[in-house]
Amino acid sequence: MDIQHLIFPLLPLLIGVVMDALIGDPAWLPHIVVKFGWLISTAERWFNKGAHRKLKGALSALFLIGCTYVLFWWFIPFCYGVNQWLGVGVSAIFIFYFLAGKTLIKEVRMVFLALDESLDKGRAQVARIVGRDTANLDAQEIRTAALETLAENLSDGVIAPLFWYMLLGVPGMATYKMINTLDSMIGYKTDRYKEFGCWAARIDDIANWIPARLTALLMVLAAGRPGLIKFVHKFGRYHASPNSGYPESALAGILNCRFGGTHTYFGQEFYKPYIGNNDRPLTTQDARRAIRINILSELLMLLITLFIKIGIADYFMLN
């Protein structure tokens, strides 16, 4: 077996993961997901008006998703065709862009640090990572929002991108990020988005169905508490989302706390069923524990992805 040819396909993933772990998403660095957001915002401004908004939203979402896959499906092999190391470098950069492990942890840690200084600073900091209105949140609600986001975005920002990379390479990873960005921008049941964004939300539900449940499994394994699978199965279905409840319930079970309740989005109140039973005060120690679980879960997913990729490379070498 040629070890060099076996390891070479793994280099983009390893380099991209290390880059994410070391530098995250610096504010000075142009980000391709921001470009995705600009495209979505432009489509929303042009088409989210008048009649047939649901149809126009569906066509906009499918067009952006399809174009993303085709573009990366063409561009990545093109780079490898020019030079193998160019292909590795470009692929690694995109993987780095499409992972959000370090940034997510950094932002959640900063919420708890800001809240230790003042309630207003905590509100301002948590507003960076949640979609809900934060102006009137109390300290417990801020901590809860941050930890819910940490769990949900472990799936959206780390496990799901790695899952789709495992299946479809960089084009799959890029396409997933377009789907997830669409949902995060227009997938709300508000008056403005409920028709135009409903297809984006449904497509995101499909794309995250397996990753969300895989994330919950990885979290309980990382915590060394596989018995919590029953807890996750019970409370994961309580969430308004068919997916978000699973990683959130895993973290609620690990921390023995309660998530959910009534939240305000764009001036409208939405009720989220409670996940967990213990409505106890959350602390900075809970954040440290949750962050440790995130890191271990990402490492487990990385090992699974590498194992699958090695198996695929080995298969093609032998056939």
HUCOR-V933984 format. One record per residue. RES is the residue in three letters. PHI is phi as a letter, one per 30 degrees, with the letter a starting at -180 (NA if undefined). OMEGA is omega in whole degrees, -180 to 180 (none if undefined). D_CENTER is the distance of its C-alpha to the mean C-alpha in Angstrom with 2 decimals. Layout:
res=RES phi=PHI omega=OMEGA d_center=D_CENTER
res=RES phi=PHI omega=OMEGA d_center=D_CENTER
//
This chain:
res=MET phi=NA omega=-180 d_center=36.33
res=ASP phi=d omega=-176 d_center=35.38
res=ILE phi=d omega=-179 d_center=32.87
res=GLN phi=d omega=-180 d_center=32.28
res=HIS phi=d omega=177 d_center=31.25
res=LEU phi=d omega=-177 d_center=29.09
res=ILE phi=d omega=-174 d_center=27.15
res=PHE phi=e omega=180 d_center=26.96
res=PRO phi=d omega=-179 d_center=24.15
res=LEU phi=d omega=-174 d_center=21.97
res=LEU phi=e omega=-180 d_center=22.55
res=PRO phi=e omega=-180 d_center=19.84
res=LEU phi=d omega=-178 d_center=17.09
res=LEU phi=d omega=-180 d_center=18.96
res=ILE phi=d omega=-179 d_center=19.63
res=GLY phi=d omega=179 d_center=16.13
res=VAL phi=d omega=179 d_center=14.78
res=VAL phi=d omega=178 d_center=17.83
res=MET phi=d omega=179 d_center=17.44
res=ASP phi=d omega=-179 d_center=13.96
res=ALA phi=d omega=-176 d_center=15.53
res=LEU phi=d omega=-172 d_center=18.59
res=ILE phi=b omega=178 d_center=17.79
res=GLY phi=i omega=179 d_center=14.14
res=ASP phi=c omega=179 d_center=14.15
res=PRO phi=d omega=-177 d_center=17.79
res=ALA phi=d omega=-177 d_center=18.79
res=TRP phi=d omega=-174 d_center=21.65
res=LEU phi=c omega=177 d_center=19.78
res=PRO phi=e omega=-173 d_center=19.25
res=HIS phi=c omega=-177 d_center=15.69
res=ILE phi=d omega=179 d_center=15.30
res=VAL phi=d omega=174 d_center=12.22
res=VAL phi=d omega=177 d_center=14.78
res=LYS phi=d omega=174 d_center=17.13
res=PHE phi=e omega=-180 d_center=14.89
res=GLY phi=d omega=179 d_center=14.90
res=TRP phi=d omega=178 d_center=18.66
res=LEU phi=d omega=180 d_center=19.27
res=ILE phi=d omega=180 d_center=17.57
res=SER phi=d omega=179 d_center=19.50
res=THR phi=d omega=179 d_center=22.63
res=ALA phi=d omega=180 d_center=22.44
res=GLU phi=d omega=179 d_center=21.95
res=ARG phi=d omega=-177 d_center=24.96
res=TRP phi=d omega=-166 d_center=27.08
res=PHE phi=c omega=-178 d_center=26.54
res=ASN phi=d omega=179 d_center=25.45
res=LYS phi=a omega=179 d_center=29.09
res=GLY phi=i omega=-177 d_center=32.17
res=ALA phi=d omega=175 d_center=32.41
res=HIS phi=h omega=-178 d_center=30.18
res=ARG phi=d omega=180 d_center=26.89
res=LYS phi=d omega=179 d_center=25.09
res=LEU phi=d omega=-179 d_center=26.50
res=LYS phi=d omega=177 d_center=25.75
res=GLY phi=d omega=179 d_center=22.12
res=ALA phi=d omega=-179 d_center=21.86
res=LEU phi=d omega=178 d_center=23.67
res=SER phi=d omega=-179 d_center=21.66
res=ALA phi=d omega=-178 d_center=18.30
res=LEU phi=d omega=179 d_center=19.91
res=PHE phi=d omega=-179 d_center=21.62
res=LEU phi=d omega=180 d_center=18.66
res=ILE phi=d omega=-180 d_center=16.68
res=GLY phi=d omega=179 d_center=19.93
res=CYS phi=d omega=179 d_center=20.89
res=THR phi=d omega=-179 d_center=17.69
res=TYR phi=d omega=-177 d_center=18.25
res=VAL phi=d omega=-179 d_center=21.97
res=LEU phi=e omega=-178 d_center=21.76
res=PHE phi=d omega=176 d_center=19.73
res=TRP phi=d omega=177 d_center=21.75
res=TRP phi=d omega=-169 d_center=24.80
res=PHE phi=d omega=-177 d_center=23.90
res=ILE phi=d omega=176 d_center=22.69
res=PRO phi=d omega=177 d_center=25.86
res=PHE phi=e omega=179 d_center=27.91
res=CYS phi=d omega=177 d_center=26.92
res=TYR phi=d omega=179 d_center=27.78
res=GLY phi=d omega=177 d_center=30.99
res=VAL phi=d omega=180 d_center=32.03
res=ASN phi=a omega=-177 d_center=31.44
res=GLN phi=d omega=-179 d_center=29.49
res=TRP phi=d omega=173 d_center=28.50
res=LEU phi=d omega=178 d_center=27.39
res=GLY phi=d omega=178 d_center=25.11
res=VAL phi=d omega=-178 d_center=23.72
res=GLY phi=d omega=180 d_center=23.27
res=VAL phi=d omega=179 d_center=21.64
res=SER phi=d omega=-180 d_center=19.23
res=ALA phi=d omega=-180 d_center=18.38
res=ILE phi=d omega=179 d_center=17.81
res=PHE phi=d omega=177 d_center=15.38
res=ILE phi=d omega=176 d_center=13.41
res=PHE phi=e omega=180 d_center=13.55
res=TYR phi=d omega=-172 d_center=12.36
res=PHE phi=d omega=174 d_center=9.29
res=LEU phi=c omega=-177 d_center=8.14
res=ALA phi=b omega=-177 d_center=7.34
res=GLY phi=d omega=-177 d_center=8.89
res=LYS phi=d omega=-178 d_center=12.12
res=THR phi=d omega=179 d_center=11.33
res=LEU phi=e omega=-179 d_center=9.22
res=ILE phi=d omega=179 d_center=12.17
res=LYS phi=d omega=-178 d_center=14.67
res=GLU phi=d omega=179 d_center=13.83
res=VAL phi=d omega=177 d_center=14.00
res=ARG phi=d omega=-179 d_center=17.13
res=MET phi=d omega=176 d_center=18.61
res=VAL phi=d omega=-178 d_center=18.33
res=PHE phi=d omega=177 d_center=20.50
res=LEU phi=d omega=179 d_center=22.81
res=ALA phi=d omega=-180 d_center=23.31
res=LEU phi=d omega=176 d_center=24.09
res=ASP phi=d omega=179 d_center=26.68
res=GLU phi=d omega=179 d_center=28.42
res=SER phi=a omega=179 d_center=28.44
res=LEU phi=d omega=-179 d_center=26.91
res=ASP phi=d omega=179 d_center=26.71
res=LYS phi=d omega=177 d_center=24.82
res=GLY phi=d omega=178 d_center=22.33
res=ARG phi=d omega=-179 d_center=21.88
res=ALA phi=d omega=-177 d_center=21.52
res=GLN phi=d omega=-179 d_center=18.92
res=VAL phi=d omega=178 d_center=16.66
res=ALA phi=d omega=179 d_center=16.99
res=ARG phi=d omega=-171 d_center=14.97
res=ILE phi=b omega=179 d_center=11.66
res=VAL phi=b omega=179 d_center=12.49
res=GLY phi=d omega=-178 d_center=13.80
res=ARG phi=d omega=175 d_center=16.80
res=ASP phi=d omega=-172 d_center=20.17
res=THR phi=c omega=-171 d_center=20.84
res=ALA phi=d omega=-175 d_center=24.50
res=ASN phi=c omega=-180 d_center=26.01
res=LEU phi=d omega=172 d_center=23.70
res=ASP phi=c omega=-174 d_center=25.63
res=ALA phi=d omega=179 d_center=24.69
res=GLN phi=d omega=179 d_center=23.57
res=GLU phi=d omega=177 d_center=21.37
res=ILE phi=d omega=180 d_center=19.76
res=ARG phi=d omega=179 d_center=19.09
res=THR phi=d omega=180 d_center=17.82
res=ALA phi=d omega=-179 d_center=15.42
res=ALA phi=d omega=-178 d_center=14.07
res=LEU phi=d omega=173 d_center=13.75
res=GLU phi=e omega=180 d_center=12.22
res=THR phi=d omega=178 d_center=9.43
res=LEU phi=e omega=-180 d_center=9.29
res=ALA phi=d omega=-177 d_center=9.13
res=GLU phi=d omega=-177 d_center=6.77
res=ASN phi=d omega=167 d_center=4.01
res=LEU phi=d omega=176 d_center=5.55
res=SER phi=d omega=-175 d_center=4.73
res=ASP phi=d omega=-171 d_center=1.63
res=GLY phi=c omega=-176 d_center=2.51
res=VAL phi=b omega=-172 d_center=5.55
res=ILE phi=d omega=-179 d_center=7.12
res=ALA phi=d omega=176 d_center=6.44
res=PRO phi=e omega=178 d_center=7.33
res=LEU phi=d omega=178 d_center=10.08
res=PHE phi=d omega=-179 d_center=11.15
res=TRP phi=d omega=172 d_center=11.77
res=TYR phi=d omega=180 d_center=13.36
res=MET phi=e omega=-178 d_center=15.47
res=LEU phi=d omega=-169 d_center=16.68
res=LEU phi=b omega=178 d_center=17.15
res=GLY phi=i omega=-178 d_center=16.87
res=VAL phi=d omega=177 d_center=15.74
res=PRO phi=e omega=178 d_center=16.53
res=GLY phi=d omega=179 d_center=14.19
res=MET phi=d omega=180 d_center=11.29
res=ALA phi=d omega=-179 d_center=12.39
res=THR phi=d omega=177 d_center=12.93
res=TYR phi=d omega=-179 d_center=9.54
res=LYS phi=d omega=175 d_center=8.30
res=MET phi=d omega=179 d_center=11.35
res=ILE phi=e omega=-177 d_center=10.73
res=ASN phi=d omega=177 d_center=7.44
res=THR phi=d omega=174 d_center=9.40
res=LEU phi=e omega=-179 d_center=12.33
res=ASP phi=d omega=-177 d_center=11.06
res=SER phi=d omega=-178 d_center=9.98
res=MET phi=c omega=-174 d_center=13.45
res=ILE phi=b omega=-175 d_center=15.78
res=GLY phi=d omega=-178 d_center=14.52
res=TYR phi=c omega=179 d_center=16.55
res=LYS phi=c omega=177 d_center=19.78
res=THR phi=c omega=-179 d_center=21.78
res=ASP phi=e omega=-176 d_center=25.06
res=ARG phi=d omega=-169 d_center=23.74
res=TYR phi=c omega=-169 d_center=20.77
res=LYS phi=d omega=176 d_center=21.62
res=GLU phi=c omega=-175 d_center=23.48
res=PHE phi=d omega=-174 d_center=22.03
res=GLY phi=c omega=-173 d_center=18.37
res=CYS phi=d omega=178 d_center=18.97
res=TRP phi=d omega=177 d_center=18.53
res=ALA phi=e omega=180 d_center=15.22
res=ALA phi=d omega=-179 d_center=14.02
res=ARG phi=d omega=178 d_center=15.77
res=ILE phi=d omega=177 d_center=14.48
res=ASP phi=d omega=177 d_center=10.83
res=ASP phi=e omega=-180 d_center=12.24
res=ILE phi=d omega=-178 d_center=13.87
res=ALA phi=d omega=-176 d_center=11.17
res=ASN phi=c omega=-173 d_center=9.07
res=TRP phi=e omega=179 d_center=12.39
res=ILE phi=d omega=-178 d_center=12.91
res=PRO phi=e omega=-179 d_center=9.56
res=ALA phi=d omega=-180 d_center=9.36
res=ARG phi=d omega=175 d_center=12.97
res=LEU phi=d omega=178 d_center=12.75
res=THR phi=e omega=179 d_center=10.38
res=ALA phi=d omega=179 d_center=13.09
res=LEU phi=d omega=180 d_center=15.77
res=LEU phi=d omega=-179 d_center=14.66
res=MET phi=d omega=-179 d_center=14.52
res=VAL phi=d omega=175 d_center=18.00
res=LEU phi=d omega=178 d_center=19.31
res=ALA phi=d omega=178 d_center=18.21
res=ALA phi=d omega=-177 d_center=20.04
res=GLY phi=i omega=-177 d_center=22.97
res=ARG phi=b omega=-179 d_center=23.13
res=PRO phi=d omega=177 d_center=22.80
res=GLY phi=d omega=179 d_center=25.00
res=LEU phi=d omega=179 d_center=22.13
res=ILE phi=e omega=178 d_center=21.10
res=LYS phi=d omega=178 d_center=23.70
res=PHE phi=d omega=-180 d_center=22.25
res=VAL phi=d omega=180 d_center=18.77
res=HIS phi=d omega=-179 d_center=20.59
res=LYS phi=d omega=-172 d_center=22.56
res=PHE phi=d omega=-179 d_center=20.16
res=GLY phi=d omega=-179 d_center=16.99
res=ARG phi=d omega=-177 d_center=18.98
res=TYR phi=d omega=-174 d_center=19.96
res=HIS phi=d omega=177 d_center=16.87
res=ALA phi=d omega=176 d_center=17.30
res=SER phi=d omega=177 d_center=14.13
res=PRO phi=d omega=-176 d_center=14.83
res=ASN phi=b omega=-172 d_center=11.52
res=SER phi=e omega=-177 d_center=10.22
res=GLY phi=d omega=-175 d_center=13.57
res=TYR phi=d omega=174 d_center=13.25
res=PRO phi=d omega=178 d_center=11.01
res=GLU phi=d omega=180 d_center=12.71
res=SER phi=d omega=176 d_center=16.02
res=ALA phi=d omega=-180 d_center=15.64
res=LEU phi=d omega=177 d_center=15.31
res=ALA phi=d omega=178 d_center=18.06
res=GLY phi=d omega=180 d_center=20.21
res=ILE phi=d omega=-178 d_center=19.85
res=LEU phi=d omega=-176 d_center=20.75
res=ASN phi=h omega=-179 d_center=23.20
res=CYS phi=b omega=-179 d_center=22.15
res=ARG phi=b omega=175 d_center=21.35
res=PHE phi=c omega=176 d_center=18.46
res=GLY phi=j omega=-178 d_center=18.77
res=GLY phi=j omega=-178 d_center=21.69
res=THR phi=d omega=179 d_center=22.54
res=HIS phi=b omega=-179 d_center=20.45
res=THR phi=c omega=177 d_center=21.40
res=TYR phi=b omega=179 d_center=19.45
res=PHE phi=h omega=176 d_center=21.51
res=GLY phi=i omega=179 d_center=24.62
res=GLN phi=c omega=-179 d_center=24.20
res=GLU phi=d omega=177 d_center=23.88
res=PHE phi=b omega=179 d_center=21.65
res=TYR phi=c omega=174 d_center=22.18
res=LYS phi=c omega=180 d_center=19.54
res=PRO phi=e omega=-179 d_center=21.38
res=TYR phi=d omega=175 d_center=21.59
res=ILE phi=c omega=-175 d_center=19.74
res=GLY phi=j omega=-175 d_center=22.19
res=ASN phi=c omega=-172 d_center=25.73
res=ASN phi=c omega=-179 d_center=26.29
res=ASP phi=d omega=-178 d_center=26.07
res=ARG phi=c omega=176 d_center=26.76
res=PRO phi=d omega=177 d_center=26.21
res=LEU phi=c omega=-175 d_center=23.11
res=THR phi=b omega=176 d_center=23.89
res=THR phi=d omega=177 d_center=22.72
res=GLN phi=d omega=176 d_center=23.37
res=ASP phi=d omega=178 d_center=20.74
res=ALA phi=d omega=179 d_center=18.16
res=ARG phi=d omega=-180 d_center=19.57
res=ARG phi=d omega=180 d_center=19.38
res=ALA phi=d omega=179 d_center=15.78
res=ILE phi=d omega=178 d_center=14.86
res=ARG phi=d omega=178 d_center=17.10
res=ILE phi=d omega=178 d_center=15.44
res=ASN phi=e omega=-178 d_center=11.99
res=ILE phi=d omega=-180 d_center=13.97
res=LEU phi=d omega=179 d_center=15.97
res=SER phi=d omega=178 d_center=13.24
res=GLU phi=d omega=179 d_center=11.77
res=LEU phi=d omega=177 d_center=15.45
res=LEU phi=d omega=180 d_center=16.15
res=MET phi=d omega=178 d_center=13.53
res=LEU phi=d omega=179 d_center=14.97
res=LEU phi=d omega=178 d_center=18.39
res=ILE phi=d omega=-179 d_center=17.77
res=THR phi=d omega=178 d_center=16.56
res=LEU phi=d omega=180 d_center=19.58
res=PHE phi=d omega=179 d_center=21.85
res=ILE phi=d omega=-179 d_center=21.02
res=LYS phi=d omega=177 d_center=21.44
res=ILE phi=d omega=178 d_center=24.69
res=GLY phi=d omega=179 d_center=25.88
res=ILE phi=d omega=180 d_center=25.38
res=ALA phi=d omega=180 d_center=27.12
res=ASP phi=d omega=-180 d_center=29.85
res=TYR phi=d omega=-177 d_center=30.44
res=PHE phi=d omega=177 d_center=31.00
res=MET phi=d omega=-176 d_center=33.24
res=LEU phi=c omega=-177 d_center=35.39
res=ASN phi=b omega=none d_center=35.73
//
